[in-house]
Every structure is written in structure tokens, then in C-alpha cells.
Amino acid sequence: MFANMLVGTRFETLQVYLYSQRTNSGHFTSAMVMSYFLFIGLATWFALRLQKRSA
């Protein structure tokens, strides 16, 4: 709901996109999930590093 409020209803969120792609290619869907997981992990690591420097 919040993502739709921010970007509008024209854009699919990642979850909606993955749900629509589930019947096309399992490999592609798996690669998207792993890429998303790695991106979130790197963003979290970077944010924690910035927080440690400012403290």
C-alpha cells in the first residue's frame, strides 16, 4: 500500500512483479529474489557502517 502511495499505481512493486512472473521462469524468479536479498543486505551493511562512523 505504501509503495503504491509513493510511486502511484502505474508501477508494479517487486512482490507483484515476482508473483506475475512465477509461471514464466523459475530460474529468473529465483535470480530476482537472490539479487533483491543481496541488495538489501548490502544496503543494510552500508547503513550500519555509516551509523558507526557518526556515533
Rosetta blueprint (number, residue, H / E / L):
1 M L
2 F H
3 A H
4 N H
5 M H
6 L H
7 V H
8 G L
9 T L
10 R L
11 F L
12 E L
13 T L
14 L H
15 Q H
16 V H
17 Y H
18 L H
19 Y H
20 S H
21 Q H
22 R L
23 T L
24 N L
25 S L
26 G H
27 H H
28 F H
29 T H
30 S H
31 A H
32 M H
33 V H
34 M H
35 S H
36 Y H
37 F H
38 L H
39 F H
40 I H
41 G H
42 L H
43 A H
44 T H
45 W H
46 F H
47 A H
48 L H
49 R H
50 L H
51 Q H
52 K H
53 R H
54 S H
55 A L
